[in-house]
Amino acid sequence: MNTLTVKLPPALEAQLEALVRKRKQSKSAVVREAIERLVEQSDAPAKGSVLDLVGDLAGIVSGPRDLSTNPKHMRGFGGPSNRKPTRALGKK
């Protein structure tokens, strides 16, 4: 096994010491288990539907309800515009 040195603030060190005494395990074993749990959680896919994940954003945009299905909203899309062309970065 490889060795890893970690600096802990005094309060966290005290909590770790208390946990080590309670579990009757080494600091290494407790820290190793905590890291394993953290890695497992970060690899797990998010739970819920897309709506569950972005539910707080649903309904914050105003506009027509049929934007994606009504062809009248697409008139002029992709056609020539009246905007001035922008200069490419780095060119004068």
N, C-alpha and C positions, 0 to 999 in steps of 0.2 A: 504494500500500500504506500501511496505517496503521503507526504506530510504537508499540511497547510497551516500557516500561522495567521491568526485572526486577532485583531485588536477590538476589544469590547469596552463600552463605557461602563463605569462602576455599577450602575443600577442593573444593567443587563447581565453583568458578571455575577452579581448577587442572585439574580433570578435563576441563572444557569446552575449555580452552586446548590441552590435549594432544590431544584429539579433533580440534579444528580444524586443528592442525598435521599430524596423521596423514592426515586426509582432504583437506587443502588446500582447505578451504571456509571461508566466512565464519562467524562466530558466528551471525549471523542465519539462514543456511541450515541450520545444524545444529539450532538451537533450533526453527525452523519445522518441520523434519522430525520432531523429537521430539514436538512438539505434535500434528502430523497423525497420527502413529502412536497416540498416546494417545487422540485423539478417535475414531479408527477402532476401537480396541479397546473403548472404552466403549459404542459403538453396536452392536457385534456381540452377537448373542444368546448366552446362556450355552450351552455345549456339554454334551450329555448329556441323559439323561432326568430327570424330576422325582426319581426315586429316587436317581439319581447325585448330584443337587444337595443332597438332604436325607438322604442315606444315613446320616449320623452320627446322625440323629434317629430313624430307623426302629427300632422295638422298645423305645423307652424308656418308653412308656406302658403301664401294666398295665391289664387289664380283659378282658372277654370278647372272644374272637376273632370272634364273629358279631354284633357290636354293630350293624352297619349292615343286616344281613339278617334278624335274628330279631325277629319282632313282639313277643315278650314283653318286650323291652327298652324298648318304646315305651309300655307301660301307664302311664297317668297323665300322660303327656307332654302339655302344653298345657291341662291341666285346672286347676281352681281349686287354689291353693296355700295353705298355712297361713302364709306369710310376711306380715309387716306391710307395707303399702304404703310406699314410700319417698317422701319429700318432694321436690318439684321444686326444683331449685337456684334460689336467689333468693327463694323464698317462705317465709313463716314460719307 
